[in-house]
Amino acid sequence: MSGDARTLIAKAATDVVAQVPALAPLKIVVDVQLQGRGDLQVFRLEMPQAVVTKDVATDAKIHLAMRREEFNRLVEEASIPAWRKAFEVGSIKASGVEQYMKLITQVIDKQQGRAQLKRASH
């Protein structure tokens, strides 16, 4: 999937919130850096509205950096487990305010646990 990076970043953010509704009230600014062939695109993502601008996010609480091809693949796949694996193997580099990082991880862990329980009970 290729397309306007701003549109894809907004789609990725809304997909994540749709799969993990507990993240919806979180007000946060994220710095998103997409490394392409020979260039680096920098975006500011403001949540919960998923407003994306091509700008340096000097007020960002979290910084994400990844290859554009990997980002495109993850947006197309639209699955929390795929995003998680990308973080675990280092395809996505995340840094920022530790409290925000922990909070987001805990909320996603709880949602994934609930999803597994639902699948197991059916």
C-alpha positions as CSV (number, residue, x, y, z in Angstrom):
1,M,0.0,0.0,0.0
2,S,1.4,3.3,-0.9
3,G,-0.2,6.7,-0.7
4,D,-0.1,10.0,1.1
5,A,1.9,9.5,4.3
6,R,-0.4,11.8,6.3
7,T,-3.5,9.8,5.3
8,L,-1.8,6.5,6.1
9,I,-0.5,7.7,9.5
10,A,-4.1,8.9,10.4
11,K,-5.4,5.5,9.2
12,A,-2.9,3.6,11.3
13,A,-3.8,5.7,14.4
14,T,-7.5,5.3,14.0
15,D,-7.1,1.5,13.3
16,V,-5.1,1.1,16.6
17,V,-7.7,3.1,18.6
18,A,-10.5,1.0,17.0
19,Q,-8.7,-2.2,18.1
20,V,-7.8,-0.8,21.5
21,P,-10.7,1.6,22.5
22,A,-9.1,2.4,25.9
23,L,-6.5,4.5,24.0
24,A,-9.3,6.8,22.6
25,P,-9.2,9.4,25.5
26,L,-5.4,9.6,25.5
27,K,-4.3,13.1,24.5
28,I,-0.8,12.9,23.1
29,V,1.5,14.2,20.4
30,V,3.7,11.7,18.6
31,D,6.7,12.4,16.3
32,V,6.6,10.0,13.4
33,Q,9.7,9.6,11.2
34,L,9.5,7.5,8.0
35,Q,12.8,6.6,6.4
36,G,12.5,6.2,2.6
37,R,15.0,5.7,-0.1
38,G,17.4,8.6,0.6
39,D,14.9,10.8,2.5
40,L,13.4,11.2,5.9
41,Q,9.8,12.3,6.3
42,V,8.9,13.8,9.6
43,F,5.3,14.1,10.8
44,R,3.4,15.3,13.9
45,L,0.5,13.1,15.0
46,E,-1.9,14.6,17.5
47,M,-4.2,12.2,19.3
48,P,-7.1,11.5,19.9
49,Q,-8.2,13.4,16.8
50,A,-5.5,11.7,14.5
51,V,-4.5,15.1,13.1
52,V,-1.4,14.6,11.0
53,T,0.8,17.5,9.8
54,K,4.2,17.4,8.0
55,D,6.0,19.2,10.8
56,V,8.6,18.6,13.5
57,A,6.7,17.6,16.7
58,T,8.7,19.6,19.2
59,D,6.0,18.9,21.8
60,A,6.0,15.1,21.2
61,K,5.8,12.8,24.1
62,I,6.6,9.7,22.0
63,H,9.0,9.4,19.0
64,L,8.5,6.6,16.4
65,A,11.0,5.9,13.6
66,M,10.7,3.2,11.0
67,R,11.3,2.4,7.3
68,R,8.5,3.6,5.0
69,E,8.1,0.1,3.5
70,E,7.6,-1.4,6.9
71,F,5.1,1.3,7.8
72,N,3.1,0.7,4.6
73,R,3.0,-3.1,5.3
74,L,1.8,-2.5,8.9
75,V,-0.9,-0.1,7.8
76,E,-2.2,-2.6,5.2
77,E,-2.1,-5.5,7.8
78,A,-3.9,-3.3,10.4
79,S,-3.2,-5.7,13.3
80,I,-2.0,-5.0,16.8
81,P,0.0,-8.2,16.9
82,A,1.9,-7.2,13.7
83,W,2.7,-3.7,15.2
84,R,3.8,-5.4,18.5
85,K,6.1,-7.8,16.6
86,A,7.6,-4.9,14.7
87,F,8.4,-3.1,18.0
88,E,9.9,-6.3,19.5
89,V,12.2,-7.1,16.5
90,G,13.3,-3.5,16.3
91,S,11.7,-2.6,12.9
92,I,10.1,0.3,14.8
93,K,12.2,2.4,17.2
94,A,10.2,4.0,20.0
95,S,11.4,6.5,22.6
96,G,9.9,9.2,24.7
97,V,8.4,9.8,28.1
98,E,8.6,6.5,30.0
99,Q,5.2,6.9,31.7
100,Y,3.4,7.3,28.3
101,M,5.3,4.3,26.9
102,K,4.4,2.1,29.9
103,L,0.8,3.3,29.9
104,I,0.2,2.5,26.2
105,T,2.0,-0.9,26.5
106,Q,-0.2,-1.8,29.6
107,V,-3.4,-0.8,27.8
108,I,-2.6,-2.8,24.7
109,D,-1.5,-5.8,26.8
110,K,-4.8,-5.8,28.7
111,Q,-6.8,-5.5,25.4
112,Q,-4.9,-8.3,23.9
113,G,-5.5,-10.4,27.0
114,R,-9.2,-9.8,26.8
115,A,-9.2,-10.6,23.1
116,Q,-7.5,-13.9,23.8
117,L,-10.0,-14.8,26.5
118,K,-12.9,-14.1,24.2
119,R,-11.4,-16.4,21.5
120,A,-10.7,-19.1,24.1
121,S,-14.3,-19.0,25.5
122,H,-15.9,-19.4,22.1
